[in-house]
């Protein structure tokens, strides 16, 4: 039986932290689906197709990793793809309360979906997509924070 994990998020933009969690998730699952949420309530910097392409480029060609979109409840997408695990990253204690509530709600809606929390690599603990966007918006160097393709896309987006 193949163990399938979902790693959901907006990935706007994908960061080295996201890449790290995907790769480490492969120690827990045979297959990882990076599930890009199409959240109409948010105004993303990058469109959904751009984020999918950036993730595919950043994550490389490992056949155990796929990138897909989903709309609606994560638990419904998990049922559709046969996932039994949702992977979430915890950077700080402040992340825990929201993630804990979400994990409990997902368990209520889909008892067969287990949430696994991973902490980032020490050198990536501070990293978030919003911080990367802010640094890039003001012309800062994001090359250590994101894949080169993502850095180039950010530079194009914020070209003055």
Buried (B, 14 or more C-beta within 10 A) or exposed (E): EEEBBBBBBBBBBBBBBBBBBBBBBBEEBEBBBBBBBBEEEEEBBBEBEBBBBBBBBBBEEEEBBBBBBBEEEBBEBBBEBEBBBBBBBBBEEEBBEEBBEBBEEBBEBBEEBBBBBBBBBEEBEEBBBEBBBEBBEEEBEBEEBBBEBBBEBBEEBBEE
